[in-house]
Amino acid sequence: MSTEHDDDNHGHSPAAWTAVVIMLVGFTVGTIAFWFDLPLVVWLSAGVVVVGLLVGVILARLGYGVDGAKANPKARA
């Protein structure tokens, strides 16, 4: 059934948070642009979402991902 896992960080890292914030902005602007029928802005927002994904991957490879050398995890209580 269920097993114990030692990693309970759920992806909390600077790389993950940065990627999610960038992609969330892209989705939000894209949704508003879609509502106002602005196809160019919708496509630009889709590009922002892709950039957010790339930023997350790059930051993770630079050591800001989960268990990265430059990530500072919070101390456990």
PyMOL Python script that loads the backbone (N, CA, C, O; Angstrom):
from pymol import cmd

cmd.read_pdbstr("""\
ATOM      1  N   MET A   1       0.834  -1.177   0.000  1.00  0.00           N
ATOM      2  CA  MET A   1       0.000   0.000   0.000  1.00  0.00           C
ATOM      3  C   MET A   1       0.886   1.251   0.000  1.00  0.00           C
ATOM      4  O   MET A   1       1.452   1.606  -1.034  1.00  0.00           O
ATOM      5  N   SER A   2       1.006   1.904   1.128  1.00  0.00           N
ATOM      6  CA  SER A   2       1.836   3.099   1.160  1.00  0.00           C
ATOM      7  C   SER A   2       3.184   2.764   1.769  1.00  0.00           C
ATOM      8  O   SER A   2       3.300   1.883   2.620  1.00  0.00           O
ATOM      9  N   THR A   3       4.184   3.473   1.323  1.00  0.00           N
ATOM     10  CA  THR A   3       5.528   3.253   1.831  1.00  0.00           C
ATOM     11  C   THR A   3       6.078   4.561   2.373  1.00  0.00           C
ATOM     12  O   THR A   3       5.608   5.644   2.024  1.00  0.00           O
ATOM     13  N   GLU A   4       7.069   4.443   3.219  1.00  0.00           N
ATOM     14  CA  GLU A   4       7.708   5.623   3.792  1.00  0.00           C
ATOM     15  C   GLU A   4       8.692   6.213   2.784  1.00  0.00           C
ATOM     16  O   GLU A   4       9.428   5.488   2.115  1.00  0.00           O
ATOM     17  N   HIS A   5       8.689   7.537   2.690  1.00  0.00           N
ATOM     18  CA  HIS A   5       9.632   8.240   1.824  1.00  0.00           C
ATOM     19  C   HIS A   5      10.362   9.273   2.660  1.00  0.00           C
ATOM     20  O   HIS A   5       9.747  10.002   3.438  1.00  0.00           O
ATOM     21  N   ASP A   6      11.674   9.334   2.499  1.00  0.00           N
ATOM     22  CA  ASP A   6      12.462  10.291   3.257  1.00  0.00           C
ATOM     23  C   ASP A   6      12.391  11.697   2.687  1.00  0.00           C
ATOM     24  O   ASP A   6      12.568  12.667   3.425  1.00  0.00           O
ATOM     25  N   ASP A   7      12.137  11.829   1.393  1.00  0.00           N
ATOM     26  CA  ASP A   7      12.107  13.161   0.788  1.00  0.00           C
ATOM     27  C   ASP A   7      10.690  13.728   0.857  1.00  0.00           C
ATOM     28  O   ASP A   7       9.795  13.287   0.136  1.00  0.00           O
ATOM     29  N   ASP A   8      10.508  14.695   1.722  1.00  0.00           N
ATOM     30  CA  ASP A   8       9.191  15.316   1.871  1.00  0.00           C
ATOM     31  C   ASP A   8       9.231  16.798   1.522  1.00  0.00           C
ATOM     32  O   ASP A   8       8.468  17.591   2.072  1.00  0.00           O
ATOM     33  N   ASN A   9      10.121  17.169   0.608  1.00  0.00           N
ATOM     34  CA  ASN A   9      10.276  18.582   0.270  1.00  0.00           C
ATOM     35  C   ASN A   9       9.248  19.059  -0.745  1.00  0.00           C
ATOM     36  O   ASN A   9       9.059  20.266  -0.895  1.00  0.00           O
ATOM     37  N   HIS A  10       8.593  18.169  -1.433  1.00  0.00           N
ATOM     38  CA  HIS A  10       7.546  18.503  -2.403  1.00  0.00           C
ATOM     39  C   HIS A  10       8.016  19.501  -3.459  1.00  0.00           C
ATOM     40  O   HIS A  10       7.201  20.251  -3.997  1.00  0.00           O
ATOM     41  N   GLY A  11       9.290  19.524  -3.760  1.00  0.00           N
ATOM     42  CA  GLY A  11       9.807  20.404  -4.794  1.00  0.00           C
ATOM     43  C   GLY A  11      10.033  21.829  -4.352  1.00  0.00           C
ATOM     44  O   GLY A  11      10.152  22.720  -5.194  1.00  0.00           O
ATOM     45  N   HIS A  12      10.095  22.072  -3.053  1.00  0.00           N
ATOM     46  CA  HIS A  12      10.336  23.428  -2.565  1.00  0.00           C
ATOM     47  C   HIS A  12      11.798  23.785  -2.797  1.00  0.00           C
ATOM     48  O   HIS A  12      12.679  23.357  -2.052  1.00  0.00           O
ATOM     49  N   SER A  13      12.043  24.572  -3.835  1.00  0.00           N
ATOM     50  CA  SER A  13      13.391  25.016  -4.152  1.00  0.00           C
ATOM     51  C   SER A  13      13.279  26.342  -4.888  1.00  0.00           C
ATOM     52  O   SER A  13      12.232  26.650  -5.458  1.00  0.00           O
ATOM     53  N   PRO A  14      14.353  27.128  -4.880  1.00  0.00           N
ATOM     54  CA  PRO A  14      14.316  28.384  -5.633  1.00  0.00           C
ATOM     55  C   PRO A  14      14.012  28.165  -7.115  1.00  0.00           C
ATOM     56  O   PRO A  14      13.307  28.970  -7.724  1.00  0.00           O
ATOM     57  N   ALA A  15      14.528  27.097  -7.694  1.00  0.00           N
ATOM     58  CA  ALA A  15      14.274  26.820  -9.110  1.00  0.00           C
ATOM     59  C   ALA A  15      12.796  26.554  -9.357  1.00  0.00           C
ATOM     60  O   ALA A  15      12.218  27.075 -10.311  1.00  0.00           O
ATOM     61  N   ALA A  16      12.189  25.747  -8.502  1.00  0.00           N
ATOM     62  CA  ALA A  16      10.774  25.408  -8.684  1.00  0.00           C
ATOM     63  C   ALA A  16       9.883  26.623  -8.477  1.00  0.00           C
ATOM     64  O   ALA A  16       8.973  26.870  -9.269  1.00  0.00           O
ATOM     65  N   TRP A  17      10.138  27.380  -7.418  1.00  0.00           N
ATOM     66  CA  TRP A  17       9.302  28.553  -7.154  1.00  0.00           C
ATOM     67  C   TRP A  17       9.428  29.593  -8.265  1.00  0.00           C
ATOM     68  O   TRP A  17       8.429  30.180  -8.679  1.00  0.00           O
ATOM     69  N   THR A  18      10.637  29.822  -8.746  1.00  0.00           N
ATOM     70  CA  THR A  18      10.833  30.792  -9.823  1.00  0.00           C
ATOM     71  C   THR A  18      10.103  30.349 -11.085  1.00  0.00           C
ATOM     72  O   THR A  18       9.429  31.154 -11.727  1.00  0.00           O
ATOM     73  N   ALA A  19      10.234  29.084 -11.441  1.00  0.00           N
ATOM     74  CA  ALA A  19       9.561  28.572 -12.633  1.00  0.00           C
ATOM     75  C   ALA A  19       8.050  28.689 -12.502  1.00  0.00           C
ATOM     76  O   ALA A  19       7.377  29.101 -13.447  1.00  0.00           O
ATOM     77  N   VAL A  20       7.514  28.334 -11.348  1.00  0.00           N
ATOM     78  CA  VAL A  20       6.064  28.378 -11.153  1.00  0.00           C
ATOM     79  C   VAL A  20       5.542  29.810 -11.217  1.00  0.00           C
ATOM     80  O   VAL A  20       4.494  30.055 -11.814  1.00  0.00           O
ATOM     81  N   VAL A  21       6.253  30.754 -10.612  1.00  0.00           N
ATOM     82  CA  VAL A  21       5.797  32.150 -10.640  1.00  0.00           C
ATOM     83  C   VAL A  21       5.806  32.687 -12.067  1.00  0.00           C
ATOM     84  O   VAL A  21       4.852  33.340 -12.488  1.00  0.00           O
ATOM     85  N   ILE A  22       6.873  32.418 -12.813  1.00  0.00           N
ATOM     86  CA  ILE A  22       6.939  32.891 -14.201  1.00  0.00           C
ATOM     87  C   ILE A  22       5.816  32.278 -15.029  1.00  0.00           C
ATOM     88  O   ILE A  22       5.152  32.980 -15.792  1.00  0.00           O
ATOM     89  N   MET A  23       5.600  30.978 -14.884  1.00  0.00           N
ATOM     90  CA  MET A  23       4.545  30.322 -15.660  1.00  0.00           C
ATOM     91  C   MET A  23       3.160  30.781 -15.230  1.00  0.00           C
ATOM     92  O   MET A  23       2.264  30.901 -16.066  1.00  0.00           O
ATOM     93  N   LEU A  24       2.970  31.038 -13.949  1.00  0.00           N
ATOM     94  CA  LEU A  24       1.680  31.537 -13.471  1.00  0.00           C
ATOM     95  C   LEU A  24       1.372  32.913 -14.053  1.00  0.00           C
ATOM     96  O   LEU A  24       0.232  33.189 -14.426  1.00  0.00           O
ATOM     97  N   VAL A  25       2.381  33.773 -14.130  1.00  0.00           N
ATOM     98  CA  VAL A  25       2.188  35.081 -14.768  1.00  0.00           C
ATOM     99  C   VAL A  25       1.837  34.893 -16.237  1.00  0.00           C
ATOM    100  O   VAL A  25       0.943  35.566 -16.752  1.00  0.00           O
ATOM    101  N   GLY A  26       2.532  33.986 -16.916  1.00  0.00           N
ATOM    102  CA  GLY A  26       2.235  33.724 -18.320  1.00  0.00           C
ATOM    103  C   GLY A  26       0.817  33.232 -18.533  1.00  0.00           C
ATOM    104  O   GLY A  26       0.126  33.699 -19.439  1.00  0.00           O
ATOM    105  N   PHE A  27       0.377  32.293 -17.707  1.00  0.00           N
ATOM    106  CA  PHE A  27      -0.994  31.784 -17.824  1.00  0.00           C
ATOM    107  C   PHE A  27      -2.025  32.863 -17.516  1.00  0.00           C
ATOM    108  O   PHE A  27      -3.053  32.950 -18.186  1.00  0.00           O
ATOM    109  N   THR A  28      -1.754  33.683 -16.507  1.00  0.00           N
ATOM    110  CA  THR A  28      -2.706  34.724 -16.124  1.00  0.00           C
ATOM    111  C   THR A  28      -2.849  35.767 -17.224  1.00  0.00           C
ATOM    112  O   THR A  28      -3.963  36.121 -17.610  1.00  0.00           O
ATOM    113  N   VAL A  29      -1.729  36.254 -17.723  1.00  0.00           N
ATOM    114  CA  VAL A  29      -1.778  37.248 -18.802  1.00  0.00           C
ATOM    115  C   VAL A  29      -2.398  36.637 -20.051  1.00  0.00           C
ATOM    116  O   VAL A  29      -3.186  37.290 -20.735  1.00  0.00           O
ATOM    117  N   GLY A  30      -2.051  35.393 -20.353  1.00  0.00           N
ATOM    118  CA  GLY A  30      -2.627  34.729 -21.518  1.00  0.00           C
ATOM    119  C   GLY A  30      -4.131  34.552 -21.412  1.00  0.00           C
ATOM    120  O   GLY A  30      -4.849  34.704 -22.400  1.00  0.00           O
ATOM    121  N   THR A  31      -4.606  34.235 -20.224  1.00  0.00           N
ATOM    122  CA  THR A  31      -6.049  34.081 -20.018  1.00  0.00           C
ATOM    123  C   THR A  31      -6.775  35.404 -20.195  1.00  0.00           C
ATOM    124  O   THR A  31      -7.826  35.462 -20.833  1.00  0.00           O
ATOM    125  N   ILE A  32      -6.216  36.462 -19.635  1.00  0.00           N
ATOM    126  CA  ILE A  32      -6.832  37.788 -19.787  1.00  0.00           C
ATOM    127  C   ILE A  32      -6.794  38.225 -21.249  1.00  0.00           C
ATOM    128  O   ILE A  32      -7.764  38.786 -21.756  1.00  0.00           O
ATOM    129  N   ALA A  33      -5.674  37.968 -21.924  1.00  0.00           N
ATOM    130  CA  ALA A  33      -5.571  38.324 -23.341  1.00  0.00           C
ATOM    131  C   ALA A  33      -6.559  37.525 -24.181  1.00  0.00           C
ATOM    132  O   ALA A  33      -7.134  38.053 -25.133  1.00  0.00           O
ATOM    133  N   PHE A  34      -6.759  36.265 -23.838  1.00  0.00           N
ATOM    134  CA  PHE A  34      -7.739  35.452 -24.552  1.00  0.00           C
ATOM    135  C   PHE A  34      -9.137  36.021 -24.364  1.00  0.00           C
ATOM    136  O   PHE A  34      -9.932  36.061 -25.303  1.00  0.00           O
ATOM    137  N   TRP A  35      -9.431  36.459 -23.152  1.00  0.00           N
ATOM    138  CA  TRP A  35     -10.740  37.045 -22.840  1.00  0.00           C
ATOM    139  C   TRP A  35     -10.996  38.295 -23.686  1.00  0.00           C
ATOM    140  O   TRP A  35     -12.110  38.515 -24.162  1.00  0.00           O
ATOM    141  N   PHE A  36      -9.944  39.118 -23.869  1.00  0.00           N
ATOM    142  CA  PHE A  36     -10.081  40.357 -24.633  1.00  0.00           C
ATOM    143  C   PHE A  36      -9.742  40.180 -26.115  1.00  0.00           C
ATOM    144  O   PHE A  36      -9.597  41.168 -26.836  1.00  0.00           O
ATOM    145  N   ASP A  37      -9.615  38.944 -26.571  1.00  0.00           N
ATOM    146  CA  ASP A  37      -9.375  38.625 -27.980  1.00  0.00           C
ATOM    147  C   ASP A  37      -8.115  39.317 -28.516  1.00  0.00           C
ATOM    148  O   ASP A  37      -8.159  40.047 -29.506  1.00  0.00           O
ATOM    149  N   LEU A  38      -6.998  39.067 -27.833  1.00  0.00           N
ATOM    150  CA  LEU A  38      -5.697  39.599 -28.248  1.00  0.00           C
ATOM    151  C   LEU A  38      -4.762  38.422 -28.550  1.00  0.00           C
ATOM    152  O   LEU A  38      -3.957  38.027 -27.706  1.00  0.00           O
ATOM    153  N   PRO A  39      -4.878  37.865 -29.769  1.00  0.00           N
ATOM    154  CA  PRO A  39      -4.135  36.633 -30.066  1.00  0.00           C
ATOM    155  C   PRO A  39      -2.618  36.786 -29.976  1.00  0.00           C
ATOM    156  O   PRO A  39      -1.934  35.842 -29.581  1.00  0.00           O
ATOM    157  N   LEU A  40      -2.080  37.945 -30.330  1.00  0.00           N
ATOM    158  CA  LEU A  40      -0.634  38.127 -30.242  1.00  0.00           C
ATOM    159  C   LEU A  40      -0.165  38.004 -28.790  1.00  0.00           C
ATOM    160  O   LEU A  40       0.851  37.365 -28.516  1.00  0.00           O
ATOM    161  N   VAL A  41      -0.892  38.605 -27.881  1.00  0.00           N
ATOM    162  CA  VAL A  41      -0.527  38.544 -26.464  1.00  0.00           C
ATOM    163  C   VAL A  41      -0.709  37.123 -25.922  1.00  0.00           C
ATOM    164  O   VAL A  41       0.052  36.682 -25.061  1.00  0.00           O
ATOM    165  N   VAL A  42      -1.713  36.415 -26.425  1.00  0.00           N
ATOM    166  CA  VAL A  42      -1.897  35.016 -26.010  1.00  0.00           C
ATOM    167  C   VAL A  42      -0.668  34.197 -26.392  1.00  0.00           C
ATOM    168  O   VAL A  42      -0.165  33.418 -25.581  1.00  0.00           O
ATOM    169  N   TRP A  43      -0.184  34.365 -27.612  1.00  0.00           N
ATOM    170  CA  TRP A  43       0.983  33.607 -28.053  1.00  0.00           C
ATOM    171  C   TRP A  43       2.251  34.052 -27.334  1.00  0.00           C
ATOM    172  O   TRP A  43       3.115  33.228 -27.033  1.00  0.00           O
ATOM    173  N   LEU A  44       2.369  35.344 -27.059  1.00  0.00           N
ATOM    174  CA  LEU A  44       3.515  35.810 -26.279  1.00  0.00           C
ATOM    175  C   LEU A  44       3.485  35.222 -24.868  1.00  0.00           C
ATOM    176  O   LEU A  44       4.527  34.882 -24.308  1.00  0.00           O
ATOM    177  N   SER A  45       2.306  35.106 -24.310  1.00  0.00           N
ATOM    178  CA  SER A  45       2.163  34.508 -22.984  1.00  0.00           C
ATOM    179  C   SER A  45       2.532  33.029 -23.004  1.00  0.00           C
ATOM    180  O   SER A  45       3.117  32.516 -22.051  1.00  0.00           O
ATOM    181  N   ALA A  46       2.190  32.356 -24.082  1.00  0.00           N
ATOM    182  CA  ALA A  46       2.606  30.957 -24.222  1.00  0.00           C
ATOM    183  C   ALA A  46       4.131  30.864 -24.247  1.00  0.00           C
ATOM    184  O   ALA A  46       4.715  29.933 -23.693  1.00  0.00           O
ATOM    185  N   GLY A  47       4.763  31.837 -24.893  1.00  0.00           N
ATOM    186  CA  GLY A  47       6.226  31.895 -24.883  1.00  0.00           C
ATOM    187  C   GLY A  47       6.781  32.122 -23.489  1.00  0.00           C
ATOM    188  O   GLY A  47       7.814  31.557 -23.131  1.00  0.00           O
ATOM    189  N   VAL A  48       6.102  32.947 -22.699  1.00  0.00           N
ATOM    190  CA  VAL A  48       6.528  33.193 -21.318  1.00  0.00           C
ATOM    191  C   VAL A  48       6.447  31.903 -20.502  1.00  0.00           C
ATOM    192  O   VAL A  48       7.310  31.646 -19.662  1.00  0.00           O
ATOM    193  N   VAL A  49       5.434  31.105 -20.740  1.00  0.00           N
ATOM    194  CA  VAL A  49       5.308  29.823 -20.034  1.00  0.00           C
ATOM    195  C   VAL A  49       6.491  28.914 -20.382  1.00  0.00           C
ATOM    196  O   VAL A  49       7.051  28.261 -19.500  1.00  0.00           O
ATOM    197  N   VAL A  50       6.864  28.871 -21.635  1.00  0.00           N
ATOM    198  CA  VAL A  50       8.012  28.057 -22.049  1.00  0.00           C
ATOM    199  C   VAL A  50       9.296  28.597 -21.421  1.00  0.00           C
ATOM    200  O   VAL A  50      10.147  27.825 -20.980  1.00  0.00           O
ATOM    201  N   VAL A  51       9.434  29.920 -21.382  1.00  0.00           N
ATOM    202  CA  VAL A  51      10.607  30.530 -20.746  1.00  0.00           C
ATOM    203  C   VAL A  51      10.658  30.153 -19.264  1.00  0.00           C
ATOM    204  O   VAL A  51      11.730  29.863 -18.733  1.00  0.00           O
ATOM    205  N   GLY A  52       9.512  30.155 -18.604  1.00  0.00           N
ATOM    206  CA  GLY A  52       9.467  29.757 -17.198  1.00  0.00           C
ATOM    207  C   GLY A  52       9.961  28.335 -16.997  1.00  0.00           C
ATOM    208  O   GLY A  52      10.698  28.056 -16.051  1.00  0.00           O
ATOM    209  N   LEU A  53       9.558  27.442 -17.879  1.00  0.00           N
ATOM    210  CA  LEU A  53      10.023  26.058 -17.804  1.00  0.00           C
ATOM    211  C   LEU A  53      11.537  25.984 -17.982  1.00  0.00           C
ATOM    212  O   LEU A  53      12.224  25.284 -17.237  1.00  0.00           O
ATOM    213  N   LEU A  54      12.049  26.707 -18.968  1.00  0.00           N
ATOM    214  CA  LEU A  54      13.490  26.703 -19.217  1.00  0.00           C
ATOM    215  C   LEU A  54      14.264  27.303 -18.049  1.00  0.00           C
ATOM    216  O   LEU A  54      15.323  26.795 -17.681  1.00  0.00           O
ATOM    217  N   VAL A  55      13.743  28.380 -17.464  1.00  0.00           N
ATOM    218  CA  VAL A  55      14.401  29.000 -16.313  1.00  0.00           C
ATOM    219  C   VAL A  55      14.477  28.008 -15.156  1.00  0.00           C
ATOM    220  O   VAL A  55      15.507  27.911 -14.489  1.00  0.00           O
ATOM    221  N   GLY A  56      13.407  27.280 -14.919  1.00  0.00           N
ATOM    222  CA  GLY A  56      13.413  26.283 -13.852  1.00  0.00           C
ATOM    223  C   GLY A  56      14.452  25.200 -14.075  1.00  0.00           C
ATOM    224  O   GLY A  56      15.166  24.816 -13.149  1.00  0.00           O
ATOM    225  N   VAL A  57      14.538  24.710 -15.292  1.00  0.00           N
ATOM    226  CA  VAL A  57      15.517  23.664 -15.611  1.00  0.00           C
ATOM    227  C   VAL A  57      16.939  24.203 -15.469  1.00  0.00           C
ATOM    228  O   VAL A  57      17.809  23.536 -14.909  1.00  0.00           O
ATOM    229  N   ILE A  58      17.169  25.407 -15.975  1.00  0.00           N
ATOM    230  CA  ILE A  58      18.509  26.001 -15.900  1.00  0.00           C
ATOM    231  C   ILE A  58      18.912  26.243 -14.448  1.00  0.00           C
ATOM    232  O   ILE A  58      20.035  25.929 -14.054  1.00  0.00           O
ATOM    233  N   LEU A  59      17.998  26.802 -13.649  1.00  0.00           N
ATOM    234  CA  LEU A  59      18.316  27.040 -12.241  1.00  0.00           C
ATOM    235  C   LEU A  59      18.580  25.732 -11.496  1.00  0.00           C
ATOM    236  O   LEU A  59      19.460  25.672 -10.638  1.00  0.00           O
ATOM    237  N   ALA A  60      17.829  24.699 -11.818  1.00  0.00           N
ATOM    238  CA  ALA A  60      18.059  23.402 -11.172  1.00  0.00           C
ATOM    239  C   ALA A  60      19.443  22.860 -11.522  1.00  0.00           C
ATOM    240  O   ALA A  60      20.128  22.298 -10.667  1.00  0.00           O
ATOM    241  N   ARG A  61      19.845  23.027 -12.755  1.00  0.00           N
ATOM    242  CA  ARG A  61      21.168  22.545 -13.163  1.00  0.00           C
ATOM    243  C   ARG A  61      22.290  23.400 -12.586  1.00  0.00           C
ATOM    244  O   ARG A  61      23.422  22.935 -12.453  1.00  0.00           O
ATOM    245  N   LEU A  62      21.980  24.651 -12.242  1.00  0.00           N
ATOM    246  CA  LEU A  62      22.979  25.521 -11.616  1.00  0.00           C
ATOM    247  C   LEU A  62      23.088  25.291 -10.110  1.00  0.00           C
ATOM    248  O   LEU A  62      23.907  25.924  -9.443  1.00  0.00           O
ATOM    249  N   GLY A  63      22.277  24.400  -9.580  1.00  0.00           N
ATOM    250  CA  GLY A  63      22.382  24.062  -8.170  1.00  0.00           C
ATOM    251  C   GLY A  63      21.294  24.636  -7.291  1.00  0.00           C
ATOM    252  O   GLY A  63      21.381  24.534  -6.068  1.00  0.00           O
ATOM    253  N   TYR A  64      20.270  25.238  -7.877  1.00  0.00           N
ATOM    254  CA  TYR A  64      19.186  25.821  -7.094  1.00  0.00           C
ATOM    255  C   TYR A  64      17.957  24.919  -7.023  1.00  0.00           C
ATOM    256  O   TYR A  64      16.897  25.351  -6.572  1.00  0.00           O
ATOM    257  N   GLY A  65      18.090  23.690  -7.457  1.00  0.00           N
ATOM    258  CA  GLY A  65      16.977  22.747  -7.404  1.00  0.00           C
ATOM    259  C   GLY A  65      16.928  22.033  -6.062  1.00  0.00           C
ATOM    260  O   GLY A  65      17.671  22.374  -5.141  1.00  0.00           O
ATOM    261  N   VAL A  66      16.059  21.051  -5.958  1.00  0.00           N
ATOM    262  CA  VAL A  66      15.954  20.258  -4.737  1.00  0.00           C
ATOM    263  C   VAL A  66      17.287  19.549  -4.501  1.00  0.00           C
ATOM    264  O   VAL A  66      17.827  18.913  -5.406  1.00  0.00           O
ATOM    265  N   ASP A  67      17.804  19.661  -3.300  1.00  0.00           N
ATOM    266  CA  ASP A  67      19.100  19.090  -2.913  1.00  0.00           C
ATOM    267  C   ASP A  67      20.257  19.658  -3.722  1.00  0.00           C
ATOM    268  O   ASP A  67      21.309  19.026  -3.822  1.00  0.00           O
ATOM    269  N   GLY A  68      20.077  20.841  -4.300  1.00  0.00           N
ATOM    270  CA  GLY A  68      21.155  21.486  -5.033  1.00  0.00           C
ATOM    271  C   GLY A  68      22.173  22.094  -4.089  1.00  0.00           C
ATOM    272  O   GLY A  68      21.885  22.329  -2.915  1.00  0.00           O
ATOM    273  N   ALA A  69      23.355  22.343  -4.601  1.00  0.00           N
ATOM    274  CA  ALA A  69      24.436  22.879  -3.777  1.00  0.00           C
ATOM    275  C   ALA A  69      24.141  24.290  -3.282  1.00  0.00           C
ATOM    276  O   ALA A  69      24.611  24.674  -2.211  1.00  0.00           O
ATOM    277  N   LYS A  70      23.377  25.062  -4.034  1.00  0.00           N
ATOM    278  CA  LYS A  70      23.112  26.452  -3.668  1.00  0.00           C
ATOM    279  C   LYS A  70      21.746  26.659  -3.035  1.00  0.00           C
ATOM    280  O   LYS A  70      21.425  27.771  -2.618  1.00  0.00           O
ATOM    281  N   ALA A  71      20.943  25.618  -2.956  1.00  0.00           N
ATOM    282  CA  ALA A  71      19.623  25.731  -2.332  1.00  0.00           C
ATOM    283  C   ALA A  71      19.790  25.629  -0.822  1.00  0.00           C
ATOM    284  O   ALA A  71      20.560  24.803  -0.332  1.00  0.00           O
ATOM    285  N   ASN A  72      19.069  26.467  -0.089  1.00  0.00           N
ATOM    286  CA  ASN A  72      19.142  26.465   1.369  1.00  0.00           C
ATOM    287  C   ASN A  72      17.847  25.923   1.943  1.00  0.00           C
ATOM    288  O   ASN A  72      16.895  26.679   2.134  1.00  0.00           O
ATOM    289  N   PRO A  73      17.793  24.629   2.221  1.00  0.00           N
ATOM    290  CA  PRO A  73      16.552  24.078   2.783  1.00  0.00           C
ATOM    291  C   PRO A  73      16.349  24.556   4.213  1.00  0.00           C
ATOM    292  O   PRO A  73      17.309  24.826   4.935  1.00  0.00           O
ATOM    293  N   LYS A  74      15.088  24.656   4.610  1.00  0.00           N
ATOM    294  CA  LYS A  74      14.772  25.043   5.981  1.00  0.00           C
ATOM    295  C   LYS A  74      15.126  23.898   6.923  1.00  0.00           C
ATOM    296  O   LYS A  74      15.041  22.723   6.566  1.00  0.00           O
ATOM    297  N   ALA A  75      15.520  24.272   8.125  1.00  0.00           N
ATOM    298  CA  ALA A  75      15.841  23.257   9.125  1.00  0.00           C
ATOM    299  C   ALA A  75      14.569  22.572   9.593  1.00  0.00           C
ATOM    300  O   ALA A  75      13.521  23.204   9.720  1.00  0.00           O
ATOM    301  N   ARG A  76      14.669  21.292   9.844  1.00  0.00           N
ATOM    302  CA  ARG A  76      13.507  20.542  10.323  1.00  0.00           C
ATOM    303  C   ARG A  76      13.319  20.783  11.811  1.00  0.00           C
ATOM    304  O   ARG A  76      14.285  20.924  12.561  1.00  0.00           O
ATOM    305  N   ALA A  77      12.074  20.826  12.218  1.00  0.00           N
ATOM    306  CA  ALA A  77      11.785  21.059  13.641  1.00  0.00           C
ATOM    307  C   ALA A  77      11.866  19.781  14.436  1.00  0.00           C
ATOM    308  O   ALA A  77      11.652  19.793  15.648  1.00  0.00           O
TER     309      ALA A  77
END
""", "prot")
cmd.dss("prot")
cmd.show_as("cartoon", "prot")
cmd.util.cbc("prot")
cmd.orient("prot")
